[in-house]
Amino acid sequence: MKFRVQLVIQQSALPKRVSNGVKHYFLLQIRSLVFIFFTLFAAQAFADDKAILAQLDVIQSLSDRDNDEGLRQLIAFNKNLPADASPSIRLSILNILSGLYFDAGKSKQGLETVQEFERLARQLKDKEALLAIEVFEAYDIFEKSGNDAALTHLKKLRAKVLSSASVSVQFRYRATLAAFYSNAVDSGKAIQEYFEMLKLAEQLPRRQLQARMGVWEAISGLYMQLKDPVKALAATTEALSIASDSITPKAFIELTLQRGAVLSSLKRNEEALKEYENALRVAKEQKLPYFVAQSLFSIADQYLIKKDFKRAEEMARASIEQSQALEDDWGVTQAKINLGFAMGGQGKIKQGAELVNESLAKYKKANAKSDIELILDELSRMYENAGWYKEALATVREQQKLSDEIFQSDRAKTVATLQEQFDAENRKKQIELLAKDNALKDADIRNHQLRQQVTLLASLVAGLAGCFIYMLYRRSKRLNQELQEVNSQLEFHAVRDPLTGLYNRRSFIALMSTRGRIEVERREGAYANPDCMILLDIDHFKHINDTWGHAVGDIVLKEIATRLRNVVRDDDMLMRWGGEEFLIFSPKSNPEQITSLVDRVLRTVGENAFVHGDLSIPVTVTAGFISVPFSDVPEDVCDWERALQIADMALYLGKTHGRNRAYGLAKLLVPHEDAIPTLTHDLAAGIKQNMVEVIEVLGPPQAHTHTFNLTHPS
């Protein structure tokens, strides 16, 4: 396990522009899933542990938004843990604590915590933890004996893991197996494992959303390995459709950086830069210093691509400063490479080359050959553009030598050896023929024998080549079939939520992208019959999950989806917005009927309790609603995204005023130039300043006289 963590630490520093090799995709893949490994462990807890687990969940949710504060509170929590706390609780805390140390850039403490986790697991003989450790031994085997040996180890564990392990350990196992399949360039099997992980993510005891986002990011990375950036971009779109920068900021930033890298590979440089800048914004807002450093590095790299060397230098220096504060040596190393090329682009060749060569020395010590080869390529072009032809030539020669070492396969070496032997024999025969012109008959015989040997060798080589090409063809055909099946699954998951069958967030975003192409007649009537958006959130849904379990929580989600279908019009779009949130999009609505629709929604959900077996569960929702266009405000001033942001704040207002109610915005009472900036940031302040007319709709009283069976046909 120690090797696995070291890989993660090193890969966090590898520059994206030199991460195209198989080895480096493998390391990137481990980094993209590592937060899952460190946060999903949850051994069987005893009844007395519920209060401790609830506290632990609160701290971990805090760490998603503020890693340093979450780390501080978790250290204090662990220090003050009751002496009689169960072993499963202690293992869970160590597991989460190690991940927070790594995200804070404190790799030494992270490694020490991982080792403490292993010692405690072995001391307690905890079955699940020991099985997880056994899975991670594959990384040590990889270091010592290579990829095939690691795969053999994992295949031997398959029956044991899938028959007796918890969902969390099965998820870890498939993630590890997928990483090594990808490293073996067996993309068909790798992507099968990823889709099995998507199924398992729905059954995990906690952090399901983060797990699904991590898997989609890994799928995107796999498509990048297959040189298919279009599908890689689609995978990031799928992941971001279920993401939220406020609920899952760490995973959101990882995905946004991945999406930026994909867009950059598609030469969509302005879009890539916006993704990186968005990641930096969220990282700063959520106080995540490690991701601030990563975002700064990516922005600097993108400015290098755009040849804006001054801005690239500014971002690279900021990245160095941030990485130094985190004591992240590899982060400093990669940022210095960017700084060197930025200075070289401004004509400061000597200083730039010194920085690049200083970092190259570290890559050479780590024997990262494919990285070194690509850095040398950029360095030679920098020398050439500056007219330093002697240095450029020396660098190109070093790069060519390294390139030959990397790409010359065993088969190529064998063919080259045979060809060299043949050429030597041929030259020898020619010399003998010239020297022994008095032995024409013997020379003719030798020439005849030589031709036979050449023909035989050519036939043998042709036969071997044919067999090799046929095997490659069959393998390619099989992989294409597997990828077609996977793409079919991707198309389904792209538009529907797998649990409720409702449309997902991505479908709505795709619909909204067409608003800019609305016909002139529609625009003229938009203010008379605007669209309406109603954002709903289930009240106390975490209590439902904690009290009756996630299976009952899933049944509640499906039953709410069924009830909402019976309320909305055929033209309305109903979707699961994420987690316990739903969104109703009602196009061309009569504004006077919106309040009635909201009232029906609250009553349909809240009047009758939800029944499952002997359980009777009261369920209500809180909502926020708004029209688009809102109060005759042009959509270039208040588009659908701003309107939805205001509706979300209205929903929050309902939560703070007792839940089981809805707040909606009827119309503006002041010019929109004064109101919109305030409403999009602080709705409560806008209401207090009498900027907007607000409608309150109360939900039904919670005295249930009738019940609904959760298992009735939908």
C-alpha positions in Angstrom: 0.0 0.0 0.0 2.9 2.3 0.6 3.8 2.2 -3.1 0.3 3.0 -4.1 0.3 6.1 -2.0 3.7 7.2 -3.4 2.4 6.8 -6.9 -0.6 9.1 -6.0 1.8 11.7 -4.6 4.1 11.7 -7.5 1.3 11.7 -10.1 -0.3 14.7 -8.5 2.7 16.6 -9.9 3.0 15.2 -13.4 2.4 18.0 -16.0 -0.7 17.3 -18.1 1.1 18.1 -21.4 3.4 15.1 -20.7 0.8 12.7 -19.5 -0.1 11.0 -22.7 1.9 7.7 -22.3 0.3 4.5 -21.0 2.3 4.6 -17.8 1.2 8.1 -17.0 -2.4 7.5 -17.8 -2.2 4.6 -15.3 -0.9 6.9 -12.6 -3.5 9.6 -13.5 -6.2 7.0 -13.1 -5.0 6.0 -9.6 -5.1 9.7 -8.6 -8.6 10.2 -10.0 -10.0 7.4 -7.9 -7.9 7.8 -4.8 -10.4 9.9 -3.0 -12.9 7.0 -3.4 -10.4 4.6 -1.7 -9.9 7.0 1.2 -13.5 7.8 1.8 -15.6 4.8 1.2 -14.3 2.5 3.8 -17.1 1.7 6.3 -16.8 -1.4 8.4 -19.9 -2.8 10.1 -20.8 -0.3 12.9 -22.5 -1.3 16.1 -25.7 0.4 17.3 -23.7 2.5 19.8 -21.7 4.0 17.0 -24.5 5.8 15.3 -23.9 9.1 17.1 -20.2 9.0 16.4 -20.8 8.1 12.7 -23.2 11.0 12.4 -20.6 13.4 13.8 -18.0 11.9 11.4 -20.3 12.5 8.4 -20.7 16.1 9.4 -16.9 16.6 9.6 -16.3 14.8 6.3 -19.0 16.9 4.6 -17.2 20.0 6.0 -13.9 18.7 4.6 -15.4 18.6 1.1 -15.8 22.4 1.3 -12.9 23.3 3.6 -10.2 20.6 3.7 -8.0 22.4 6.3 -10.9 23.0 8.8 -12.2 19.4 8.2 -8.7 18.1 8.9 -8.4 20.1 12.1 -11.7 19.0 13.4 -11.1 15.3 12.5 -7.7 15.3 14.3 -9.4 16.8 17.4 -12.3 14.3 17.1 -9.9 11.4 16.9 -7.9 12.6 19.8 -11.1 12.9 22.0 -12.6 9.6 20.8 -14.2 7.6 23.7 -12.0 4.7 24.9 -14.8 2.2 24.2 -15.3 3.3 20.5 -15.6 0.2 18.3 -12.7 -0.9 16.0 -14.7 -0.1 12.9 -15.0 3.5 14.0 -11.2 3.8 14.6 -10.5 2.3 11.2 -13.0 4.6 9.4 -11.4 7.7 11.0 -7.8 6.7 10.1 -9.0 5.9 6.5 -10.6 9.4 6.1 -7.8 11.2 7.9 -5.2 9.8 5.5 -7.1 11.2 2.5 -7.5 14.6 4.1 -3.7 14.7 4.8 -3.0 14.0 1.1 -5.4 16.6 -0.1 -3.8 19.2 2.2 -0.4 18.3 0.7 0.9 16.7 3.9 2.1 13.5 2.3 4.3 12.4 5.2 1.5 12.5 7.7 -0.8 10.8 5.1 1.7 7.9 4.7 2.1 7.6 8.5 -1.7 7.4 8.9 -2.0 4.7 6.1 0.6 2.7 7.9 -1.3 3.1 11.2 -4.5 1.9 9.5 -2.7 -1.2 8.3 -1.2 -2.0 11.7 -4.6 -1.5 13.5 -6.4 -3.7 10.9 -3.9 -6.5 11.3 -4.0 -6.2 15.1 -7.8 -6.3 15.2 -7.9 -9.0 12.4 -10.7 -7.0 10.8 -11.8 -9.1 7.8 -13.0 -6.3 5.5 -10.0 -4.0 6.2 -7.6 -6.9 5.6 -9.2 -7.9 2.4 -8.9 -4.2 1.2 -5.2 -4.3 2.1 -4.8 -7.6 0.2 -6.4 -5.9 -2.9 -4.0 -3.0 -2.6 -1.0 -5.3 -2.5 -1.4 -5.5 -6.3 0.5 -2.1 -6.4 3.5 -3.5 -4.5 3.5 -6.5 -6.9 3.4 -4.1 -9.8 6.4 -2.3 -8.5 8.4 -5.5 -8.1 7.2 -7.8 -10.9 5.2 -5.8 -13.4 1.6 -5.4 -14.6 0.9 -9.1 -15.5 1.9 -10.3 -12.1 -0.4 -7.6 -10.5 -3.3 -8.8 -12.7 -2.7 -12.4 -11.8 -2.8 -11.5 -8.1 -6.1 -9.7 -8.5 -7.7 -12.5 -10.6 -6.9 -14.9 -7.8 -8.8 -12.7 -5.3 -11.9 -12.3 -7.6 -14.1 -15.2 -6.2 -13.1 -14.3 -2.6 -14.0 -10.6 -3.0 -17.2 -10.9 -5.0 -18.6 -13.7 -2.9 -18.0 -12.4 0.7 -16.8 -8.8 0.7 -18.9 -5.7 1.4 -20.0 -3.4 -1.5 -17.3 -1.0 -0.5 -14.5 -3.5 -0.8 -16.0 -4.9 -4.1 -16.0 -1.3 -5.4 -12.3 -0.9 -4.4 -11.4 -4.2 -6.0 -13.0 -3.4 -9.4 -11.4 0.1 -9.4 -8.0 -1.5 -8.9 -8.6 -4.2 -11.5 -9.7 -1.5 -14.0 -6.5 0.4 -13.4 -4.3 -2.5 -14.3 -6.5 -3.6 -17.3 -6.0 0.0 -18.6 -2.3 -0.2 -18.0 -2.3 -3.4 -20.1 -4.2 -1.5 -22.8 -7.1 -3.9 -22.4 -9.7 -1.1 -22.6 -12.6 -3.4 -23.2 -12.2 -5.2 -19.8 -11.4 -1.9 -18.1 -14.5 -0.2 -19.2 -16.6 -3.2 -18.2 -15.2 -2.9 -14.7 -16.1 0.8 -14.6 -19.7 0.2 -15.5 -19.9 -2.5 -12.8 -18.6 0.2 -10.4 -21.4 2.5 -11.5 -23.9 -0.1 -10.5 -22.2 -0.7 -7.2 -22.0 3.0 -6.5 -25.8 3.1 -6.0 -25.4 0.4 -3.2 -22.6 2.0 -1.3 -23.4 2.9 2.4 -22.1 6.5 2.0 -20.8 9.1 -0.5 -22.5 7.5 -3.5 -22.4 10.8 -5.5 -18.7 11.2 -5.1 -18.1 7.6 -6.1 -20.2 8.0 -9.3 -18.3 11.2 -10.2 -15.0 9.5 -9.7 -15.9 6.6 -12.0 -17.1 8.9 -14.8 -13.8 10.8 -14.5 -11.9 7.5 -14.9 -14.0 6.6 -17.9 -13.1 10.0 -19.5 -9.4 9.3 -18.8 -9.8 5.9 -20.5 -11.2 7.4 -23.6 -8.3 9.9 -23.7 -6.0 6.9 -23.6 -7.9 5.5 -26.6 -7.3 8.8 -28.4 -11.1 9.5 -28.4 -11.4 13.0 -26.8 -15.0 13.4 -28.0 -16.2 10.4 -25.9 -13.9 11.6 -23.1 -15.7 15.0 -23.2 -19.1 13.2 -23.1 -18.1 11.3 -20.0 -17.1 14.6 -18.2 -20.5 16.1 -19.2 -22.2 13.1 -17.7 -20.2 13.4 -14.5 -20.7 17.2 -14.2 -24.5 16.7 -14.8 -24.7 15.1 -11.3 -22.0 17.3 -9.7 -22.3 20.4 -7.7 -19.5 22.8 -6.7 -21.2 23.5 -3.4 -22.0 19.8 -2.4 -19.0 18.0 -3.8 -16.4 20.6 -4.5 -13.3 18.3 -4.5 -14.8 15.9 -7.0 -16.2 18.9 -9.0 -12.7 20.4 -9.3 -11.2 17.1 -10.3 -13.8 16.8 -13.1 -13.5 20.4 -14.2 -9.7 20.0 -14.5 -10.2 16.8 -16.5 -12.7 18.5 -18.8 -10.2 21.3 -19.4 -7.5 18.8 -20.4 -9.9 17.1 -22.8 -11.0 20.5 -24.4 -7.3 21.4 -24.7 -6.6 18.2 -26.6 -9.5 19.2 -29.0 -7.8 22.5 -29.6 -10.7 24.3 -27.9 -8.3 26.4 -25.9 -10.6 29.2 -24.7 -13.1 26.7 -23.4 -10.3 24.8 -21.7 -9.0 28.0 -20.0 -12.5 28.8 -18.7 -12.8 25.3 -17.1 -9.4 25.7 -15.4 -10.3 29.2 -14.1 -13.6 27.8 -12.8 -11.7 25.1 -11.0 -9.4 27.7 -9.4 -12.4 29.8 -8.4 -14.1 26.9 -6.6 -10.8 25.8 -5.0 -10.3 29.2 -3.5 -13.9 29.6 -2.4 -13.8 26.2 -0.6 -10.3 26.7 0.8 -8.7 23.7 -0.9 -5.0 24.7 -1.2 -3.9 21.5 -3.0 -6.5 22.1 -5.8 -5.6 25.8 -6.0 -2.0 24.7 -6.9 -3.2 22.2 -9.5 -5.6 24.7 -11.1 -2.8 27.4 -11.3 -0.5 24.8 -12.9 -3.2 24.0 -15.5 -3.9 27.6 -16.3 -0.2 28.3 -16.8 0.0 25.3 -19.1 -2.9 26.6 -21.1 -1.4 30.1 -21.5 1.8 28.4 -22.8 -0.4 26.7 -25.5 -1.9 30.1 -26.3 1.7 31.6 -26.4 0.7 34.2 -23.8 4.0 33.8 -22.1 3.6 36.8 -19.7 0.4 35.4 -18.2 1.9 31.9 -18.2 4.8 33.2 -16.1 2.5 34.9 -13.7 0.4 31.7 -13.2 3.5 29.5 -13.0 5.0 31.6 -10.2 1.7 31.5 -8.3 1.7 27.7 -8.7 5.2 27.5 -7.4 4.4 29.6 -4.3 1.3 27.6 -3.6 3.1 24.2 -3.9 6.0 25.4 -1.7 3.5 26.4 1.0 2.1 22.8 0.7 5.7 21.3 0.8 4.8 19.6 -2.5 8.2 19.0 -4.1 6.7 17.5 -7.3 4.2 20.4 -7.6 7.2 22.8 -7.4 9.0 20.8 -10.0 6.2 20.8 -12.6 5.5 24.5 -12.1 9.2 25.3 -12.6 9.0 23.6 -16.0 6.1 25.9 -17.0 7.9 28.9 -15.6 11.0 28.0 -17.7 9.1 27.7 -20.9 7.2 30.9 -20.2 10.5 32.8 -19.6 11.9 31.2 -22.8 8.9 32.4 -24.8 9.8 36.0 -23.6 13.3 35.7 -24.8 14.9 34.8 -21.4 16.4 31.6 -22.8 19.2 31.1 -20.4 17.1 31.5 -17.2 14.2 29.5 -18.7 16.6 26.6 -19.8 18.1 26.5 -16.3 14.7 26.1 -14.7 13.7 23.3 -17.2 16.9 21.4 -16.8 16.7 21.7 -13.0 13.3 20.0 -13.1 14.5 17.5 -15.8 17.1 16.2 -13.3 14.3 15.1 -11.0 12.4 13.4 -13.7 15.6 11.6 -14.8 16.2 10.4 -11.2 12.6 9.0 -11.2 13.3 7.4 -14.6 10.1 8.9 -16.1 11.3 8.4 -19.6 8.2 9.3 -21.6 7.9 12.5 -19.6 11.5 13.4 -20.2 11.2 12.7 -23.9 8.3 15.1 -24.3 9.9 17.8 -22.2 13.1 17.5 -24.3 10.9 18.0 -27.4 9.5 21.3 -26.0 13.0 22.4 -24.9 14.5 21.8 -28.3 11.8 23.9 -30.0 12.5 26.7 -27.5 16.2 26.6 -28.4 15.4 26.5 -32.1 13.0 29.4 -32.0 15.7 31.5 -30.1 18.4 30.6 -32.7 20.4 28.5 -30.2 20.9 25.8 -32.8 23.8 24.1 -31.1 21.8 23.5 -27.9 18.7 22.6 -30.0 20.7 19.9 -31.9 22.1 18.4 -28.7 18.6 18.3 -27.1 17.1 16.7 -30.2 19.8 14.0 -30.2 19.1 13.3 -26.5 15.4 13.2 -27.2 15.9 10.8 -30.2 18.0 8.5 -28.2 15.5 8.3 -25.5 12.6 7.9 -28.0 14.4 4.9 -29.5 14.7 3.4 -26.0 11.0 3.9 -25.3 9.4 2.8 -28.6 11.7 0.0 -29.8 9.7 -3.2 -29.1 11.2 -6.7 -28.6 9.8 -7.7 -32.0 11.5 -4.8 -33.7 14.8 -5.7 -32.0 14.5 -9.3 -33.2 13.8 -8.3 -36.8 16.7 -5.8 -36.7 19.1 -8.5 -35.4 18.0 -11.0 -38.2 18.4 -8.3 -40.8 21.9 -7.4 -39.6 22.9 -11.1 -39.7 21.6 -11.5 -43.2 23.3 -8.4 -44.4 26.6 -9.5 -42.9 26.3 -13.0 -44.5 25.4 -11.4 -47.9 28.5 -9.1 -47.8 30.7 -12.1 -46.9 29.4 -14.1 -49.9 30.0 -11.1 -52.2 33.6 -10.8 -51.0 34.2 -14.5 -51.5 32.7 -14.3 -55.0 35.0 -11.4 -55.9 38.1 -13.1 -54.4 37.5 -16.5 -55.9 36.7 -15.8 -59.5 38.3 -19.1 -60.5 35.6 -21.0 -58.5 32.5 -19.9 -60.5 30.7 -23.2 -60.1 31.1 -23.2 -56.3 30.0 -19.6 -56.3 26.9 -20.4 -58.3 26.0 -23.1 -55.9 26.4 -20.8 -52.9 24.3 -18.1 -54.6 21.6 -20.7 -55.2 21.6 -21.8 -51.6 21.6 -18.1 -50.5 18.5 -17.4 -52.6 16.8 -20.4 -51.0 17.6 -19.1 -47.6 16.4 -15.6 -48.4 13.1 -17.0 -49.8 12.6 -19.1 -46.8 13.3 -16.2 -44.4 11.0 -13.9 -46.4 8.2 -16.6 -46.3 8.7 -17.1 -42.6 8.6 -13.3 -41.9 5.5 -12.9 -44.1 3.7 -15.8 -42.4 4.5 -14.4 -38.9 3.4 -10.9 -40.0 0.2 -12.3 -41.4 -0.6 -14.2 -38.2 0.2 -11.1 -36.1 -2.0 -8.9 -38.3 -4.9 -11.4 -38.1 -4.6 -11.6 -34.3 -4.6 -7.8 -34.1 -7.7 -7.7 -36.4 -9.6 -10.1 -34.3 -8.7 -8.3 -31.1 -9.7 -4.9 -32.6 -13.0 -6.4 -33.8 -13.8 -7.8 -30.3 -12.9 -4.5 -28.6 -15.0 -2.5 -31.1 -18.0 -4.8 -30.3 -17.4 -4.3 -26.5 -17.1 -0.6 -26.9 -20.4 -0.4 -29.0 -22.2 -2.1 -26.1 -20.6 0.3 -23.6 -21.6 3.3 -25.8 -25.2 2.1 -25.8 -25.1 2.1 -22.0 -23.6 5.6 -22.1 -26.4 6.9 -24.3 -29.0 5.6 -21.9 -27.3 7.0 -18.8 -26.8 10.3 -20.6 -30.5 11.3 -20.4 -32.1 9.3 -17.6 -31.6 8.9 -13.9 -31.1 5.1 -13.3 -33.0 5.1 -10.0 -36.2 7.0 -10.7 -36.3 6.8 -14.5 -36.8 10.7 -14.6 -34.7 12.9 -16.9 -31.4 13.9 -15.4 -29.6 17.2 -15.0 -27.7 16.8 -18.3 -31.0 16.5 -20.3 -32.2 19.8 -18.9 -28.9 21.6 -19.6 -29.0 20.3 -23.2 -32.6 21.6 -23.5 -31.6 25.0 -22.1 -28.7 25.3 -24.6 -31.4 25.7 -27.3 -33.0 28.8 -25.7 -30.7 31.0 -27.8 -32.4 29.6 -31.0 -36.0 30.3 -30.0 -38.1 31.6 -32.9 -39.0 35.3 -33.1 -42.7 34.6 -32.5 -41.9 32.7 -29.3 -39.7 35.5 -28.0 -42.5 38.0 -28.6 -44.9 36.0 -26.5 -42.3 34.9 -23.9 -43.2 37.6 -21.3 -47.0 36.8 -21.5 -46.5 33.1 -21.1 -43.1 32.5 -19.5 -41.6 29.2 -18.6 -41.6 28.2 -14.9 -39.0 26.3 -12.9 -39.9 24.7 -9.5 -37.0 23.3 -7.5 -37.9 20.8 -4.7 -35.9 19.3 -1.9 -37.1 16.4 0.3 -37.3 17.5 4.0 -35.1 15.6 6.5 -34.1 13.0 3.8 -30.8 12.3 5.7 -33.0 11.3 8.7 -34.9 8.9 6.5 -31.7 7.2 5.3 -30.1 7.1 8.8 -33.3 5.8 10.5 -34.6 3.2 8.0 -31.6 2.7 5.6 -30.7 3.7 2.1 -33.0 1.1 0.6 -36.0 2.8 2.1 -34.6 6.1 1.0 -34.4 4.9 -2.6 -38.1 3.7 -2.4 -39.1 7.2 -1.1 -37.3 8.8 -4.1 -39.0 6.5 -6.6 -42.5 7.1 -5.0 -42.0 10.9 -5.0 -41.1 10.6 -8.7 -44.3 8.6 -9.3 -46.5 11.2 -7.4 -44.9 14.1 -9.3 -45.6 12.5 -12.6 -49.3 12.5 -11.8 -49.3 16.2 -11.0 -47.4 17.7 -14.0 -48.7 18.3 -17.5 -47.6 16.1 -20.4 -45.6 19.1 -21.8 -43.8 19.6 -18.5 -40.3 18.2 -18.0 -39.7 16.4 -14.6 -36.2 15.5 -13.6 -34.1 14.4 -10.7 -31.8 17.3 -10.2 -29.4 15.4 -7.9 -29.5 13.6 -4.5 -32.9 14.4 -3.0 -33.6 17.4 -5.3 -36.2 17.4 -8.1 -36.9 20.0 -10.8 -40.1 20.7 -12.7 -39.8 22.7 -15.9 -43.2 24.0 -17.0 -42.9 25.7 -20.4 -45.4 28.5 -21.6 -47.2 28.6 -18.2 -49.9 30.9 -17.2 -48.4 32.9 -14.3 -51.7 32.9 -12.5 -51.7 29.1 -12.5 -48.2 28.6 -11.1 -49.2 29.0 -7.5 -51.9 26.4 -8.0 -49.4 24.0 -9.5 -47.0 24.5 -6.6 -49.8 23.9 -4.1 -50.8 20.6 -5.8 -47.1 19.5 -5.7 -46.9 20.1 -2.0 -50.2 18.4 -1.2 -49.5 15.4 -3.5 -46.2 14.7 -1.7 -47.1 15.6 1.8 -50.8 14.8 2.4 -50.4 11.0 2.6 -47.6 9.2 4.4 -45.3 6.8 2.6 -45.8 3.2 3.7 -43.3 0.4 3.4 -44.3 -2.8 5.1 -45.1 -1.9 8.7 -43.4 1.5 8.3 -45.4 4.7 7.9 -43.1 7.5 7.0 -44.2 11.2 6.8 -42.5 12.9 3.9 -42.8 16.6 2.9 -40.9 18.8 0.4 -39.7 22.4 0.4 -39.7 24.3 -2.9 -38.6 27.5 -4.6 -40.1 28.7 -7.9 -39.7 31.4 -10.5 -40.6 32.3 -14.1 -38.3 32.6 -17.0 -38.2 35.3 -18.3 -38.7 36.7 -14.8 -40.8 39.9 -14.4 -40.2 41.0 -18.0 -36.4 41.1 -17.4 -34.5 40.2 -20.6 -32.8 36.8 -20.5 -29.5 38.4 -21.4 -29.7 40.0 -17.9 -31.4 37.2 -16.0 -31.0 33.9 -17.9 -32.3 30.5 -16.8 -29.2 29.8 -14.7 -29.5 33.0 -12.7 -33.2 32.4 -12.3 -32.6 28.9 -11.0 -30.0 30.2 -8.6 -32.7 32.6 -7.2 -35.2 29.7 -7.0 -32.6 27.8 -5.0 -32.2 30.6 -2.5 -36.0 30.8 -2.3 -36.0 27.1 -1.4 -33.4 27.7 1.2 -35.6 30.5 2.6 -38.4 27.9 2.9 -36.0 25.5 4.8 -35.2 28.2 7.3 -38.9 29.1 7.9 -39.9 25.6 8.9 -39.9 23.5 5.7 -43.1 21.9 4.1 -43.7 25.1 2.1 -42.7 27.0 -1.0 -41.5 30.5 -1.7 -41.8 32.0 -5.2 -40.9 35.3 -6.8 -43.9 37.0 -8.4 -42.5 40.3 -9.8 -39.9 43.0 -9.2 -40.9 46.1 -7.4 -37.8 48.1 -8.5 -35.9 48.4 -11.8 -34.1 45.2 -12.6 -30.8 47.0 -12.8 -31.0 47.6 -9.0 -32.7 44.3 -8.1 -31.0 41.5 -10.0 -27.4 41.9 -8.6 -28.8 41.7 -5.1 -31.3 38.9 -5.7 -28.7 36.6 -7.3 -26.5 36.8 -4.2 -28.8 37.5 -1.2 -32.5 37.0 -1.7 -33.3 37.7 1.9 -31.7 41.1 1.6 -33.7 41.8 -1.5 -36.9 40.9 0.2 -36.0 43.0 3.2 -35.3 46.0 0.9 -38.7 45.5 -0.7 -37.2 44.8 -4.1 -39.4 41.9 -5.0 -42.9 40.5 -4.3 -42.8 37.0 -2.8 -45.5 34.3 -2.8 -45.6 31.8 0.1 -47.4 28.5 -0.4 -47.9 26.3 2.7 -47.8 22.6 2.6 -50.5 20.3 4.1 -50.7 19.8 7.9 -48.9 16.6 9.0 -51.9 14.7 10.4 -52.2 11.7 8.2 -55.5 10.0 7.7 -54.7 8.0 4.6 -51.5 6.2 3.5 -49.9 5.2 0.3 -48.1 1.8 -0.2 -44.6 2.3 -1.5 -44.6 -0.9 -3.3 -47.8 -0.2 -5.4 -47.3 -0.4 -9.2 -46.0 2.9 -10.7 
